[in-house]
């Protein structure tokens, strides 16, 4: 009995020791003594991620008295420290050299020239939204006439929104990116002139959700490449086969998607297949795109299982792409995943660092997102933006067919890189303006080092950018007098040709030509309906007077009767109206 008591006491003491917790406290500043907010702190042993608060301090619980932590922040050198819980740890982070800092800075989707960070304070809703998208507000033209945005062909947001609504689920506001919703429809594509790379067309109308304001449309179309004359492609399929992909709408859907893509390959194209999951390895060494049966056989044999070592998979895929690099060709890694990286690098900052190193190699990155539940939209979006590529979300087989078969060249062949559009409004006609979509992350806006970076534009792409405008008295008078000789503003597009370093420009003068909304082309009216849909999903403060009924009427009146995508949009709006009306009643 005595021995048993001693044994029980021994077990109790050991359990108590194992359960003991230690509290690590400290602060992070820069070399000048300024506190650093939102520094990412990785607990190396557990993989848990923490951040410093508004005063640069942190508090972390651990079962070890001595623990190892890694500190990282955009624009600063990463630090790793072994810390004793008995000591208050003070860390001074050093700024990166200027050249390195440029590649690590937060990237903005849009930027207004000379708009100071202090001016943005009234836009914020509180510290808790540092990782959220912050909707663009109205800006006074006399003070800040010049604004710009990063152009790309990303369209993942729309199909992801469709998934949520189809499953009778409310859409998370930060999943709504209106510019990607507009990209999805390739509205009003107008081919450029014979020698031109881009075609620009602008329009001005009344605003359907605010009768006192106007809508300014910029229709941007890129040259459509001839498939037969396209350069050879060096493609590496990087496929996530981890355990999280073991669902019908994940790996099986991706297998079907890649079969469609393989049908478009030519003999002069080459393909390799890299997988990561229980193992990371090359499942198919680079072979000709003409050997379709071999490629499809490897795809069909893929089975899910294991963890998700995304870091090692990405490194291996880029290594394979580099080994078979084609000068003057289309060198591209196609990453297909649900984004649930749980081994190796996990945070968006770490993935940013990894992929940015490959950006200058001339290898593009196309990301295909799948799944639900643990689908990591933000991580895949980070990879696509930093990897000089594009991003699509496949919610069903029809979407896979759209992205990889019908829009094959737009998805996989770039006509221009680092494309950035700058709009300079004329304050005589524009009192204030608000860019719809192209919203930035709060963290990027707060980071004084953040910069804007252009995107990749694919073959045959058409996009519509929208501004809501507060007109001046001169503007109103010109409409009343039917005067059309004025200039609303100027547009400048900056870009690089694929594989070239020279920066090129295309300039365009925007004439003051006004039409009432109901007389606009159907594509413009439809684009306004798409923008209003996104704004309602985000519960935007700028469309408070609008209702789901108004949106549904606008969608029905502007959609093309023979356009299946636009007809589907009308059905989606009807579904969302029923869903959100029920949610409102419950509240």
Phi, psi and omega in degrees: 000316180298318180296321180296321178296318178299319180296316179297319180295320179298315180296319181297316181296320179293319178296322179297318180294321181293327183275353184297139181244146178241150185243117180263126180234152178179187179215155180233129178226167172271182185292338178274358179091007178279137180291146180247115178273154174059030171291131179280127180242114180261123173278105192301324185290319185260337185084003179287148183243133178233170178219151177286152181273193185295337178261010178080008183259167179209161174215125186228133178267138179215157176272357180249140179288329177240126185221161182249133182229147175245133182248132179215149177200144180304130177089358181236155177287133178297142180235142176237133185219140171264121190239140175263129183298339181285344186247138174283119189262122177252126182240133172250118181267139182264141177293144173292153169302154187306317183294320180287325181297323181301324183280347184249357183292154173302140181256129181268151175274332178211158184207130174260124186296132175069008176281109185290155179299329179298326181294336185274352185303323182290349180281335188282152177251000180141163185294337186290351184254028187297334182260003185270164174281138179249118185294137178297138181258175176289142182233136181286122187293321181301327182271322184221085185276344192250121178222159183212168182212153178274124182263142176202180180251014180303137180217021185294327187300320185295311182292330176291319176300317179301321179299312181302310185292321178299328179271014180057042180238139177294141183277128174301130184306323183283356173276353184265111176238104191297325180296326178287327176296318178292322178301328188302328190265351180050050189292137170052049179295126178234113184297142177294168174299167187312315184261002184271152177264327182231155173233128180242139176216132181240153180214158180224132180217176171290160182263122186292339180254000176207103188296341180278346185250179181231161174245131178249124184251134172241113178262119186240121179236142180251159181300140178264121182277148177276123185303321183293332183262003181292147178293162179297149180251141172246098186253137173240113176280116178253105191246127176283116178242029180287174182300328182291347180270004183276062176216152184304326183269018178238260186298315177301322177295319179295323177301315179297321181295316182291329175299319177297316181297319183298328180296337181271353185283149180251169180300325183281351175278157177231150184223138169229154180236122176242138178235156171219139182174239174301326173228156173243123183190173178270111181275336178215116175292156187305123177226171181293145177295346178284342180273064188296321182297318179297316182295315182294323179300315179296318179301314183295332184276356182292135179229143182278153176163148175093186180282188183237079180279070185302322182301310183294326178295315180297316180299317181293318181297316179293326177296317178295317180298320180293321182295335181241029183300134179252115177297127181078004181260183179260095182263120190209137169262132177249104182268125179238117189197165168266001173080008186271071179285119180234007174227136182082217180295134184235323186282159179297325181295318180292318178296323177302310181300316184297311188283330181296331180295333182266353187300321184276002184280350183087009178257123180276166178227120172253129182249130176245113180265142176221168170100179178206164181086285180253020178297125185254080182303315186295324181291316180293323178297319178300315180298315182296316182293316183281342182265016178056057184208206183222174193215125175228151178246127181258105179264347178197177184294324179301321179291321176299319179296320180296313187286318190255352178242299183290323182249035185305309184289325179294323182286321192247353182233118181272140172258342180202148178244161176049049184276128185222129180250129181245130180242126179245105185279149177273114183295347176292330183250336185241113179281312176218159177216155177222121177284126181267121187086193183054037181285147182261156170290143180302319181299322179292322179292324182284337181284116183293346181265357187293149182224164176261144184222134183289169181242184181265135176247127182269172181296133174066033182266142174232132178228154175238119174260140184237138171238137168266130189240137168265113186284153173275173177295326177297318178301311181297320179295322180295322178293317181298321182271002182057041179271130184234015185269356185278177180238120182284329181172188179232147178238136176231127178250125177253142181195168171240146169286148181307128178079001181249153182259344182290134177274129181247161183225144169232126183246152184210134175263131183264111179285152176275096180228110188252140172223143173300152186304317184293345179261000180288160174303150182300327180295323178291316179296323178293320179298323177296322177295319178297317179296319179294321177302310178298321181294321177293320178296325179276355185055049184296138177288351185269358180230037186299332183276356184268155181229167178295326179296318178297317179297314182299318178297318179296318180295316181294322183284339185253346184283146179281134183293333181259003181263109185295323180294319180289324176295320177297324179299317179300318178296322180294319178298317179299317179297315180295321179301313179296318182295311185286334176292321177294318180298318180296319179296319179298319180296000000 
